[in-house]
């Protein structure tokens, strides 16, 4: 992770730039709240970009550093109201630091650079009907719903973490949960690799929406859930009442005419909820070294994800492009 610091209150190598930044704050252009904030930029494009701070007085651009593609990051110290730009293959894109929310004072802000895309498509192969058939499932990872959560999910997809992952908690008319990876070493590491909660945007949960499972504030790691078909309205309203339950993606149901009952969601074998609410697989037993042997032995009809990948990146690799 490459880190560059950027703060108008710290001496800069350029005296002129320092004056311009201080003027920016003095005239109130920065924001109503001029408290500095740590901002982590995630470049989810397939190629490297260079990030620039744009001076509001003359439009000049000042480089903050290059960010590698496919999940590269850059952390800077900035202020609400500051505007940053980057060139996405000839199309200049801009992002502005939004006003600082109370929840962000401790953890900072996360911003995804996606070249203006509202979502990034992930495709997962999946077994259905107890492993007797196989289908593909497309997931639209939204770039501005839950940036911390979206970037973590894309990171895990890229490293192959979800390949072969068990759909260990399938509860009809409620949710399907997965994210305890098939590789023991990987799931052991990721189990404690927590990310901050994203500030809620009051997005109403719908069938096919995805969020992280958690156990308290800032507890999200790798386990996620998908809202199942025919989930009752009162349950849809309850999703999101916990601070860690902010939707970050949705299963693309367009190919099924919007009918989730025709999608893989309705075809996964259901062993029911986990203990103590049901007799399905016990997550604590899956996390141990022989966890997947336990699943194969006691839940032979369980369904699993196959290969998961970012569609745009796969296409870029297949055509041997400059990315």
Phi and psi in degrees as GROMACS dihedral restraints (atoms count N, CA, C in turn):
[ dihedral_restraints ]
;  ai    aj    ak    al  type     phi  dphi    fc
    3     4     5     6     1   -91.2    20    10
    4     5     6     7     1   130.3    20    10
    6     7     8     9     1  -120.7    20    10
    7     8     9    10     1   133.4    20    10
    9    10    11    12     1  -130.6    20    10
   10    11    12    13     1   134.1    20    10
   12    13    14    15     1   -95.4    20    10
   13    14    15    16     1   143.1    20    10
   15    16    17    18     1  -144.1    20    10
   16    17    18    19     1   108.0    20    10
   18    19    20    21     1  -149.6    20    10
   19    20    21    22     1   124.4    20    10
   21    22    23    24     1   -62.1    20    10
   22    23    24    25     1   -14.4    20    10
   24    25    26    27     1   -97.9    20    10
   25    26    27    28     1     7.8    20    10
   27    28    29    30     1  -116.6    20    10
   28    29    30    31     1   140.9    20    10
   30    31    32    33     1   -57.7    20    10
   31    32    33    34     1   128.7    20    10
   33    34    35    36     1  -100.5    20    10
   34    35    36    37     1   159.9    20    10
   36    37    38    39     1   -68.0    20    10
   37    38    39    40     1   -26.5    20    10
   39    40    41    42     1  -104.4    20    10
   40    41    42    43     1   115.4    20    10
   42    43    44    45     1   -63.2    20    10
   43    44    45    46     1   -37.4    20    10
   45    46    47    48     1   -63.8    20    10
   46    47    48    49     1   -43.1    20    10
   48    49    50    51     1   -62.6    20    10
   49    50    51    52     1   -38.0    20    10
   51    52    53    54     1   -60.5    20    10
   52    53    54    55     1   -44.5    20    10
   54    55    56    57     1   -62.7    20    10
   55    56    57    58     1   -41.6    20    10
   57    58    59    60     1   -64.6    20    10
   58    59    60    61     1   -40.9    20    10
   60    61    62    63     1   -66.3    20    10
   61    62    63    64     1   -43.2    20    10
   63    64    65    66     1   -64.2    20    10
   64    65    66    67     1   -37.7    20    10
   66    67    68    69     1   -63.6    20    10
   67    68    69    70     1   -39.8    20    10
   69    70    71    72     1   -57.0    20    10
   70    71    72    73     1   -41.5    20    10
   72    73    74    75     1   -72.1    20    10
   73    74    75    76     1   -42.6    20    10
   75    76    77    78     1   -61.1    20    10
   76    77    78    79     1   -38.9    20    10
   78    79    80    81     1   -85.3    20    10
   79    80    81    82     1    -0.2    20    10
   81    82    83    84     1    82.1    20    10
   82    83    84    85     1    12.7    20    10
   84    85    86    87     1   -69.9    20    10
   85    86    87    88     1   -33.1    20    10
   87    88    89    90     1   -59.4    20    10
   88    89    90    91     1   -55.5    20    10
   90    91    92    93     1   174.4    20    10
   91    92    93    94     1   171.1    20    10
   93    94    95    96     1   -64.8    20    10
   94    95    96    97     1   -35.5    20    10
   96    97    98    99     1  -111.0    20    10
   97    98    99   100     1   113.4    20    10
   99   100   101   102     1   -94.4    20    10
  100   101   102   103     1    18.0    20    10
  102   103   104   105     1   -65.7    20    10
  103   104   105   106     1   133.5    20    10
  105   106   107   108     1   -69.9    20    10
  106   107   108   109     1   157.6    20    10
  108   109   110   111     1  -145.1    20    10
  109   110   111   112     1   141.6    20    10
  111   112   113   114     1   -77.7    20    10
  112   113   114   115     1   128.5    20    10
  114   115   116   117     1  -122.2    20    10
  115   116   117   118     1   126.8    20    10
  117   118   119   120     1  -108.1    20    10
  118   119   120   121     1   117.6    20    10
  120   121   122   123     1   -93.4    20    10
  121   122   123   124     1   131.4    20    10
  123   124   125   126     1  -112.0    20    10
  124   125   126   127     1   118.9    20    10
  126   127   128   129     1   -90.9    20    10
  127   128   129   130     1   102.6    20    10
  129   130   131   132     1   -96.6    20    10
  130   131   132   133     1    10.4    20    10
  132   133   134   135     1   -78.6    20    10
  133   134   135   136     1   161.2    20    10
  135   136   137   138     1   -75.9    20    10
  136   137   138   139     1    -2.3    20    10
  138   139   140   141     1  -134.7    20    10
  139   140   141   142     1   162.6    20    10
  141   142   143   144     1   -70.5    20    10
  142   143   144   145     1   144.3    20    10
  144   145   146   147     1  -130.6    20    10
  145   146   147   148     1   157.4    20    10
  147   148   149   150     1  -108.8    20    10
  148   149   150   151     1   130.5    20    10
  150   151   152   153     1   -97.9    20    10
  151   152   153   154     1   135.0    20    10
  153   154   155   156     1  -124.0    20    10
  154   155   156   157     1   139.9    20    10
  156   157   158   159     1   -85.2    20    10
  157   158   159   160     1   133.5    20    10
  159   160   161   162     1  -103.8    20    10
  160   161   162   163     1   120.1    20    10
  162   163   164   165     1   -69.3    20    10
  163   164   165   166     1   123.4    20    10
  165   166   167   168     1   -71.6    20    10
  166   167   168   169     1   -18.2    20    10
  168   169   170   171     1   -81.5    20    10
  169   170   171   172     1   -37.5    20    10
  171   172   173   174     1  -129.8    20    10
  172   173   174   175     1     1.0    20    10
  174   175   176   177     1    76.1    20    10
  175   176   177   178     1     6.0    20    10
  177   178   179   180     1   -69.5    20    10
  178   179   180   181     1   151.3    20    10
  180   181   182   183     1  -110.9    20    10
  181   182   183   184     1   136.9    20    10
  183   184   185   186     1  -127.8    20    10
  184   185   186   187     1   117.4    20    10
  186   187   188   189     1   -63.4    20    10
  187   188   189   190     1   135.6    20    10
  189   190   191   192     1  -105.8    20    10
  190   191   192   193     1   -12.2    20    10
  192   193   194   195     1   135.2    20    10
  193   194   195   196     1   162.5    20    10
  195   196   197   198     1   -89.9    20    10
  196   197   198   199     1   145.6    20    10
  198   199   200   201     1  -123.6    20    10
  199   200   201   202     1   121.4    20    10
  201   202   203   204     1   -61.9    20    10
  202   203   204   205     1   150.4    20    10
  204   205   206   207     1   -74.7    20    10
  205   206   207   208     1   173.0    20    10
  207   208   209   210     1    59.2    20    10
  208   209   210   211     1    48.3    20    10
  210   211   212   213     1    99.1    20    10
  211   212   213   214     1     8.3    20    10
  213   214   215   216     1   -62.7    20    10
  214   215   216   217     1   152.4    20    10
  216   217   218   219     1  -129.4    20    10
  217   218   219   220     1   157.1    20    10
  219   220   221   222     1  -143.4    20    10
  220   221   222   223     1   127.1    20    10
  222   223   224   225     1  -110.3    20    10
  223   224   225   226     1   127.2    20    10
  225   226   227   228     1  -133.5    20    10
  226   227   228   229     1   165.4    20    10
  228   229   230   231     1  -103.9    20    10
  229   230   231   232     1   122.5    20    10
  231   232   233   234     1  -139.6    20    10
  232   233   234   235     1  -167.6    20    10
  234   235   236   237     1  -135.4    20    10
  235   236   237   238     1   146.5    20    10
  237   238   239   240     1   -54.9    20    10
  238   239   240   241     1   137.3    20    10
  240   241   242   243     1    97.5    20    10
  241   242   243   244     1   -18.9    20    10
  243   244   245   246     1   -69.0    20    10
  244   245   246   247     1   143.4    20    10
  246   247   248   249     1  -116.2    20    10
  247   248   249   250     1   135.3    20    10
  249   250   251   252     1  -124.6    20    10
  250   251   252   253     1   146.8    20    10
  252   253   254   255     1  -132.0    20    10
  253   254   255   256     1   157.3    20    10
  255   256   257   258     1  -153.2    20    10
  256   257   258   259     1   153.6    20    10
  258   259   260   261     1   -96.2    20    10
  259   260   261   262     1   114.0    20    10
  261   262   263   264     1  -103.5    20    10
  262   263   264   265     1    82.9    20    10
  264   265   266   267     1    53.3    20    10
  265   266   267   268     1    51.5    20    10
  267   268   269   270     1    92.6    20    10
  268   269   270   271     1    -6.9    20    10
  270   271   272   273     1  -112.1    20    10
  271   272   273   274     1   109.4    20    10
  273   274   275   276     1   -74.6    20    10
  274   275   276   277     1   126.0    20    10
  276   277   278   279     1  -113.4    20    10
  277   278   279   280     1   150.6    20    10
  279   280   281   282     1  -130.3    20    10
  280   281   282   283     1   149.5    20    10
  282   283   284   285     1  -135.7    20    10
  283   284   285   286     1   143.2    20    10
  285   286   287   288     1  -119.8    20    10
  286   287   288   289     1   138.4    20    10
  288   289   290   291     1   -71.3    20    10
  289   290   291   292     1   116.9    20    10
  291   292   293   294     1   -75.6    20    10
  292   293   294   295     1   164.1    20    10
  294   295   296   297     1   -54.6    20    10
  295   296   297   298     1   145.1    20    10
  297   298   299   300     1   -74.5    20    10
  298   299   300   301     1   123.6    20    10
  300   301   302   303     1   -88.0    20    10
  301   302   303   304     1   155.7    20    10
  303   304   305   306     1   -58.1    20    10
  304   305   306   307     1   -39.5    20    10
  306   307   308   309     1   -67.0    20    10
  307   308   309   310     1   -17.4    20    10
  309   310   311   312     1   -94.0    20    10
  310   311   312   313     1    -8.2    20    10
  312   313   314   315     1   -63.7    20    10
  313   314   315   316     1   -31.6    20    10
  315   316   317   318     1   -88.8    20    10
  316   317   318   319     1   -40.8    20    10
  318   319   320   321     1  -103.8    20    10
  319   320   321   322     1   -15.1    20    10
  321   322   323   324     1    85.2    20    10
  322   323   324   325     1  -170.4    20    10
  324   325   326   327     1  -112.0    20    10
  325   326   327   328     1   152.2    20    10
  327   328   329   330     1  -121.5    20    10
  328   329   330   331     1   134.4    20    10
  330   331   332   333     1  -131.9    20    10
  331   332   333   334     1   129.4    20    10
  333   334   335   336     1   -95.7    20    10
  334   335   336   337     1   130.2    20    10
  336   337   338   339     1   -97.7    20    10
  337   338   339   340     1   115.9    20    10
  339   340   341   342     1  -135.6    20    10
  340   341   342   343     1    18.6    20    10
  342   343   344   345     1    65.2    20    10
  343   344   345   346     1    28.1    20    10
  345   346   347   348     1    89.2    20    10
  346   347   348   349     1    -3.2    20    10
  348   349   350   351     1   -72.4    20    10
  349   350   351   352     1   136.1    20    10
  351   352   353   354     1   -79.2    20    10
  352   353   354   355     1   -23.6    20    10
  354   355   356   357     1  -150.3    20    10
  355   356   357   358     1   158.7    20    10
  357   358   359   360     1  -119.9    20    10
  358   359   360   361     1   127.6    20    10
  360   361   362   363     1   -87.2    20    10
  361   362   363   364     1   126.9    20    10
  363   364   365   366     1  -115.1    20    10
  364   365   366   367     1   138.2    20    10
  366   367   368   369     1  -119.5    20    10
  367   368   369   370     1   132.4    20    10
  369   370   371   372     1  -124.2    20    10
  370   371   372   373     1   132.1    20    10
  372   373   374   375     1   -76.1    20    10
  373   374   375   376     1   147.0    20    10
  375   376   377   378     1  -149.7    20    10
  376   377   378   379     1   143.4    20    10
  378   379   380   381     1   -79.8    20    10
  379   380   381   382     1   155.5    20    10
  381   382   383   384     1  -139.0    20    10
  382   383   384   385     1   167.1    20    10
  384   385   386   387     1    53.6    20    10
  385   386   387   388     1    46.1    20    10
  387   388   389   390     1    70.0    20    10
  388   389   390   391     1    30.3    20    10
  390   391   392   393     1    83.9    20    10
  391   392   393   394     1    10.3    20    10
  393   394   395   396     1   -90.4    20    10
  394   395   396   397     1   -17.5    20    10
  396   397   398   399     1  -139.3    20    10
  397   398   399   400     1   166.4    20    10
  399   400   401   402     1  -136.4    20    10
  400   401   402   403     1   140.5    20    10
  402   403   404   405     1  -138.9    20    10
  403   404   405   406     1   176.8    20    10
  405   406   407   408     1  -113.5    20    10
  406   407   408   409     1   146.1    20    10
  408   409   410   411     1  -128.5    20    10
  409   410   411   412     1   125.4    20    10
  411   412   413   414     1   -97.7    20    10
  412   413   414   415     1   135.4    20    10
  414   415   416   417     1  -120.6    20    10
  415   416   417   418     1   130.0    20    10
  417   418   419   420     1  -100.4    20    10
  418   419   420   421     1   108.9    20    10
  420   421   422   423     1   -89.8    20    10
  421   422   423   424     1   113.5    20    10
  423   424   425   426     1   -79.8    20    10
  424   425   426   427     1   136.4    20    10
  426   427   428   429     1   -81.5    20    10
  427   428   429   430     1   -17.3    20    10
  429   430   431   432     1  -124.5    20    10
  430   431   432   433     1     2.7    20    10
  432   433   434   435     1   -74.3    20    10
  433   434   435   436     1   -52.0    20    10
  435   436   437   438     1  -147.6    20    10
  436   437   438   439     1    81.7    20    10
  438   439   440   441     1   -58.3    20    10
  439   440   441   442     1   -41.1    20    10
  441   442   443   444     1   -61.0    20    10
  442   443   444   445     1   -47.8    20    10
  444   445   446   447     1   -66.6    20    10
  445   446   447   448     1   -41.9    20    10
  447   448   449   450     1   -63.0    20    10
  448   449   450   451     1   -44.4    20    10
  450   451   452   453     1   -66.2    20    10
  451   452   453   454     1   -38.2    20    10
  453   454   455   456     1   -64.0    20    10
  454   455   456   457     1   -43.6    20    10
  456   457   458   459     1   -61.5    20    10
  457   458   459   460     1   -45.0    20    10
  459   460   461   462     1   -63.9    20    10
  460   461   462   463     1   -37.7    20    10
  462   463   464   465     1   -60.1    20    10
  463   464   465   466     1   -44.5    20    10
  465   466   467   468     1   -68.8    20    10
  466   467   468   469     1   -36.9    20    10
  468   469   470   471     1   -62.0    20    10
  469   470   471   472     1   -45.8    20    10
  471   472   473   474     1   -63.8    20    10
  472   473   474   475     1   -35.4    20    10
  474   475   476   477     1   -85.6    20    10
  475   476   477   478     1     1.4    20    10
  477   478   479   480     1    79.4    20    10
  478   479   480   481     1    15.6    20    10
  480   481   482   483     1   -61.1    20    10
  481   482   483   484     1   -40.0    20    10
  483   484   485   486     1   -83.5    20    10
  484   485   486   487     1    -5.7    20    10
  486   487   488   489     1   -63.2    20    10
  487   488   489   490     1   123.7    20    10
  489   490   491   492     1    77.8    20    10
  490   491   492   493     1    11.9    20    10
  492   493   494   495     1   -73.8    20    10
  493   494   495   496     1   136.3    20    10
  495   496   497   498     1   -74.1    20    10
  496   497   498   499     1   139.0    20    10
  498   499   500   501     1   -88.7    20    10
  499   500   501   502     1    79.0    20    10
  501   502   503   504     1   -81.9    20    10
  502   503   504   505     1   -14.2    20    10
  504   505   506   507     1  -133.2    20    10
  505   506   507   508     1    89.7    20    10
  507   508   509   510     1  -110.0    20    10
  508   509   510   511     1   110.3    20    10
  510   511   512   513     1  -124.5    20    10
  511   512   513   514     1   105.8    20    10
  513   514   515   516     1   -54.7    20    10
  514   515   516   517     1   145.6    20    10
  516   517   518   519     1    61.2    20    10
  517   518   519   520     1    22.8    20    10
  519   520   521   522     1  -143.3    20    10
  520   521   522   523     1   -85.5    20    10
  522   523   524   525     1  -158.1    20    10
  523   524   525   526     1   161.7    20    10
  525   526   527   528     1  -119.5    20    10
  526   527   528   529     1   128.3    20    10
  528   529   530   531     1  -117.1    20    10
  529   530   531   532     1   139.6    20    10
  531   532   533   534     1  -151.3    20    10
  532   533   534   535     1   170.4    20    10
  534   535   536   537     1   134.5    20    10
  535   536   537   538     1     3.3    20    10
  537   538   539   540     1   -92.3    20    10
  538   539   540   541     1    98.5    20    10
  540   541   542   543     1   -59.7    20    10
  541   542   543   544     1   156.8    20    10
  543   544   545   546     1   -71.1    20    10
  544   545   546   547     1   -24.0    20    10
  546   547   548   549     1   -89.8    20    10
  547   548   549   550     1   122.5    20    10
  549   550   551   552     1   -61.3    20    10
  550   551   552   553     1   -46.7    20    10
  552   553   554   555     1   -62.2    20    10
  553   554   555   556     1   -42.7    20    10
  555   556   557   558     1   -65.9    20    10
  556   557   558   559     1   -44.8    20    10
  558   559   560   561     1   -69.8    20    10
  559   560   561   562     1   -28.3    20    10
  561   562   563   564     1   -67.2    20    10
  562   563   564   565     1   -41.9    20    10
  564   565   566   567     1   -67.7    20    10
  565   566   567   568     1   -48.1    20    10
  567   568   569   570     1   -69.9    20    10
  568   569   570   571     1   -22.8    20    10
  570   571   572   573     1   -58.6    20    10
  571   572   573   574     1   -29.6    20    10
  573   574   575   576     1  -114.1    20    10
  574   575   576   577     1     7.9    20    10
  576   577   578   579     1   -92.0    20    10
  577   578   579   580     1    83.6    20    10
  579   580   581   582     1   -87.1    20    10
  580   581   582   583     1   152.1    20    10
  582   583   584   585     1  -120.2    20    10
  583   584   585   586     1   158.1    20    10
  585   586   587   588     1   -68.2    20    10
  586   587   588   589     1   155.9    20    10
  588   589   590   591     1   -69.5    20    10
  589   590   591   592     1   146.1    20    10
  591   592   593   594     1   -87.6    20    10
  592   593   594   595     1   142.2    20    10
  594   595   596   597     1   -59.6    20    10
  595   596   597   598     1   132.4    20    10
  597   598   599   600     1   -67.4    20    10
  598   599   600   601     1   139.2    20    10
  600   601   602   603     1  -106.5    20    10
  601   602   603   604     1    10.5    20    10
  603   604   605   606     1    58.1    20    10
  604   605   606   607     1    40.0    20    10
  606   607   608   609     1   -81.8    20    10
  607   608   609   610     1   124.4    20    10
  609   610   611   612     1   -73.6    20    10
  610   611   612   613     1   127.4    20    10
  612   613   614   615     1   -64.9    20    10
  613   614   615   616     1   143.5    20    10
  615   616   617   618     1  -135.8    20    10
  616   617   618   619     1   167.6    20    10
  618   619   620   621     1   -56.8    20    10
  619   620   621   622     1   132.4    20    10
  621   622   623   624     1    92.8    20    10
  622   623   624   625     1   -10.4    20    10
  624   625   626   627     1   -72.1    20    10
  625   626   627   628     1   149.4    20    10
  627   628   629   630     1  -120.7    20    10
  628   629   630   631     1   141.0    20    10
  630   631   632   633     1  -147.5    20    10
  631   632   633   634     1   170.4    20    10
  633   634   635   636     1   -87.7    20    10
  634   635   636   637     1   144.9    20    10
  636   637   638   639     1   -83.0    20    10
  637   638   639   640     1   152.0    20    10
  639   640   641   642     1  -158.5    20    10
  640   641   642   643     1   178.3    20    10
  642   643   644   645     1  -129.8    20    10
  643   644   645   646     1     7.0    20    10
  645   646   647   648     1   163.8    20    10
  646   647   648   649     1   178.1    20    10
  648   649   650   651     1   -55.9    20    10
  649   650   651   652     1   136.1    20    10
  651   652   653   654     1    57.1    20    10
  652   653   654   655     1    39.0    20    10
  654   655   656   657     1  -107.6    20    10
  655   656   657   658     1     3.2    20    10
  657   658   659   660     1   -70.0    20    10
  658   659   660   661     1   137.2    20    10
  660   661   662   663     1  -130.2    20    10
  661   662   663   664     1   -89.2    20    10
  663   664   665   666     1  -130.5    20    10
  664   665   666   667     1   -12.9    20    10
  666   667   668   669     1   -84.3    20    10
  667   668   669   670     1   129.5    20    10
  669   670   671   672     1  -128.8    20    10
  670   671   672   673     1   163.8    20    10
  672   673   674   675     1  -133.5    20    10
  673   674   675   676     1   155.9    20    10
  675   676   677   678     1  -118.4    20    10
  676   677   678   679     1   132.3    20    10
  678   679   680   681     1   -71.8    20    10
  679   680   681   682     1   128.6    20    10
  681   682   683   684     1   -86.3    20    10
  682   683   684   685     1   159.0    20    10
  684   685   686   687     1   -58.4    20    10
  685   686   687   688     1   146.2    20    10
  687   688   689   690     1    66.4    20    10
  688   689   690   691     1    20.4    20    10
  690   691   692   693     1   -64.6    20    10
  691   692   693   694     1   134.2    20    10
  693   694   695   696     1   -66.0    20    10
  694   695   696   697     1   151.9    20    10
  696   697   698   699     1   -60.1    20    10
  697   698   699   700     1   -39.0    20    10
  699   700   701   702     1   -66.4    20    10
  700   701   702   703     1   -31.9    20    10
  702   703   704   705     1   -72.6    20    10
  703   704   705   706     1   -38.6    20    10
  705   706   707   708     1   -59.2    20    10
  706   707   708   709     1   -37.7    20    10
  708   709   710   711     1   -71.4    20    10
  709   710   711   712     1   -30.5    20    10
  711   712   713   714     1   -74.6    20    10
  712   713   714   715     1   -36.1    20    10
  714   715   716   717     1   -54.5    20    10
  715   716   717   718     1   135.1    20    10
  717   718   719   720     1    97.0    20    10
  718   719   720   721     1    -5.2    20    10
  720   721   722   723     1   -75.4    20    10
  721   722   723   724     1   -22.1    20    10
  723   724   725   726     1   -85.1    20    10
  724   725   726   727     1   145.5    20    10
  726   727   728   729     1   -62.4    20    10
  727   728   729   730     1   -27.1    20    10
  729   730   731   732     1   -88.2    20    10
  730   731   732   733     1    -6.5    20    10
  732   733   734   735     1   -95.4    20    10
  733   734   735   736     1    76.7    20    10
  735   736   737   738     1  -113.9    20    10
  736   737   738   739     1   125.4    20    10
  738   739   740   741     1   -63.3    20    10
  739   740   741   742     1   139.9    20    10
  741   742   743   744     1  -123.9    20    10
  742   743   744   745     1   -10.6    20    10
  744   745   746   747     1  -160.0    20    10
  745   746   747   748     1   173.5    20    10
  747   748   749   750     1  -148.7    20    10
  748   749   750   751     1   145.7    20    10
  750   751   752   753     1   -69.8    20    10
  751   752   753   754     1   131.8    20    10
  753   754   755   756     1   -76.6    20    10
  754   755   756   757     1   110.9    20    10
  756   757   758   759     1   -99.4    20    10
  757   758   759   760     1     3.4    20    10
  759   760   761   762     1   -61.0    20    10
  760   761   762   763     1   -37.7    20    10
  762   763   764   765     1   -67.1    20    10
  763   764   765   766     1   -12.7    20    10
  765   766   767   768     1  -108.8    20    10
  766   767   768   769     1    18.7    20    10
  768   769   770   771     1    64.7    20    10
  769   770   771   772     1    25.2    20    10
  771   772   773   774     1    80.2    20    10
  772   773   774   775     1     1.7    20    10
  774   775   776   777     1   -94.8    20    10
  775   776   777   778     1   102.7    20    10
  777   778   779   780     1   -66.1    20    10
  778   779   780   781     1   -20.7    20    10
  780   781   782   783     1   -68.3    20    10
  781   782   783   784     1   -15.5    20    10
  783   784   785   786     1   -95.2    20    10
  784   785   786   787     1    -4.9    20    10
  786   787   788   789     1   -90.9    20    10
  787   788   789   790     1   170.4    20    10
  789   790   791   792     1   -58.3    20    10
  790   791   792   793     1   -25.0    20    10
  792   793   794   795     1   -54.5    20    10
  793   794   795   796     1   -36.7    20    10
  795   796   797   798     1   -87.7    20    10
  796   797   798   799     1    -0.7    20    10
  798   799   800   801     1  -115.1    20    10
  799   800   801   802     1    -0.7    20    10
  801   802   803   804     1   -75.1    20    10
  802   803   804   805     1   138.9    20    10
  804   805   806   807     1   -68.4    20    10
  805   806   807   808     1   133.1    20    10
  807   808   809   810     1  -108.5    20    10
  808   809   810   811     1   116.8    20    10
  810   811   812   813     1   -93.8    20    10
  811   812   813   814     1    -1.6    20    10
  813   814   815   816     1    93.3    20    10
  814   815   816   817     1  -176.5    20    10
  816   817   818   819     1   -72.6    20    10
  817   818   819   820     1   163.5    20    10
  819   820   821   822     1   -76.9    20    10
  820   821   822   823     1   160.2    20    10
  822   823   824   825     1   -61.9    20    10
  823   824   825   826     1   145.3    20    10
  825   826   827   828     1   -91.8    20    10
  826   827   828   829     1     6.5    20    10
  828   829   830   831     1   -87.2    20    10
  829   830   831   832     1   -12.8    20    10
  831   832   833   834     1  -161.3    20    10
  832   833   834   835     1  -169.6    20    10
  834   835   836   837     1  -113.2    20    10
  835   836   837   838     1    21.6    20    10
  837   838   839   840     1   -77.2    20    10
  838   839   840   841     1  -176.3    20    10
  840   841   842   843     1   -56.9    20    10
  841   842   843   844     1   142.6    20    10
  843   844   845   846     1   -91.5    20    10
  844   845   846   847     1   114.9    20    10
  846   847   848   849     1   -55.3    20    10
  847   848   849   850     1   -36.3    20    10
  849   850   851   852     1   -62.9    20    10
  850   851   852   853     1   -32.6    20    10
  852   853   854   855     1   -79.1    20    10
  853   854   855   856     1   -26.0    20    10
  855   856   857   858     1   -72.0    20    10
  856   857   858   859     1   -33.2    20    10
  858   859   860   861     1   -70.6    20    10
  859   860   861   862     1   -22.0    20    10
  861   862   863   864     1   -72.8    20    10
  862   863   864   865     1   170.9    20    10
  864   865   866   867     1   -59.8    20    10
  865   866   867   868     1   -37.6    20    10
  867   868   869   870     1   -99.4    20    10
  868   869   870   871     1    28.0    20    10
  870   871   872   873     1   -58.8    20    10
  871   872   873   874     1   -39.4    20    10
  873   874   875   876     1   -77.8    20    10
  874   875   876   877     1   -26.0    20    10
  876   877   878   879     1   -66.3    20    10
  877   878   879   880     1   -39.0    20    10
  879   880   881   882     1   -58.8    20    10
  880   881   882   883     1   -43.4    20    10
  882   883   884   885     1   -64.5    20    10
  883   884   885   886     1   -46.5    20    10
  885   886   887   888     1   -62.7    20    10
  886   887   888   889     1   -35.6    20    10
  888   889   890   891     1   -76.8    20    10
  889   890   891   892     1   -45.1    20    10
  891   892   893   894     1  -100.7    20    10
  892   893   894   895     1   -14.1    20    10
  894   895   896   897     1  -136.0    20    10
  895   896   897   898     1    66.5    20    10
  897   898   899   900     1   -65.1    20    10
  898   899   900   901     1   -20.6    20    10
  900   901   902   903     1   -96.9    20    10
  901   902   903   904     1     9.5    20    10
  903   904   905   906     1   -61.1    20    10
  904   905   906   907     1   142.9    20    10
  906   907   908   909     1   -95.3    20    10
  907   908   909   910     1   156.9    20    10
  909   910   911   912     1  -136.8    20    10
  910   911   912   913     1   152.8    20    10
  912   913   914   915     1   -75.1    20    10
  913   914   915   916     1   151.8    20    10
  915   916   917   918     1  -101.9    20    10
  916   917   918   919     1  -128.1    20    10
  918   919   920   921     1   -77.5    20    10
  919   920   921   922     1   133.1    20    10
  921   922   923   924     1  -119.3    20    10
  922   923   924   925     1   140.3    20    10
  924   925   926   927     1  -156.7    20    10
  925   926   927   928     1   159.2    20    10
  927   928   929   930     1   -82.6    20    10
  928   929   930   931     1   119.7    20    10
  930   931   932   933     1   -59.8    20    10
  931   932   933   934     1   -47.6    20    10
  933   934   935   936     1   -60.1    20    10
  934   935   936   937     1   -39.2    20    10
  936   937   938   939     1   -70.8    20    10
  937   938   939   940     1   -36.8    20    10
  939   940   941   942     1   -63.7    20    10
  940   941   942   943     1   -43.7    20    10
  942   943   944   945     1   -63.5    20    10
  943   944   945   946     1   -41.8    20    10
  945   946   947   948     1   -61.6    20    10
  946   947   948   949     1   -40.9    20    10
  948   949   950   951     1   -67.8    20    10
  949   950   951   952     1   -37.8    20    10
  951   952   953   954     1   -68.6    20    10
  952   953   954   955     1   -35.0    20    10
  954   955   956   957     1   -89.7    20    10
  955   956   957   958     1    -1.7    20    10
  957   958   959   960     1    62.4    20    10
  958   959   960   961     1    41.0    20    10
  960   961   962   963     1   -75.2    20    10
  961   962   963   964     1  -180.0    20    10
  963   964   965   966     1   -69.2    20    10
  964   965   966   967     1   -12.1    20    10
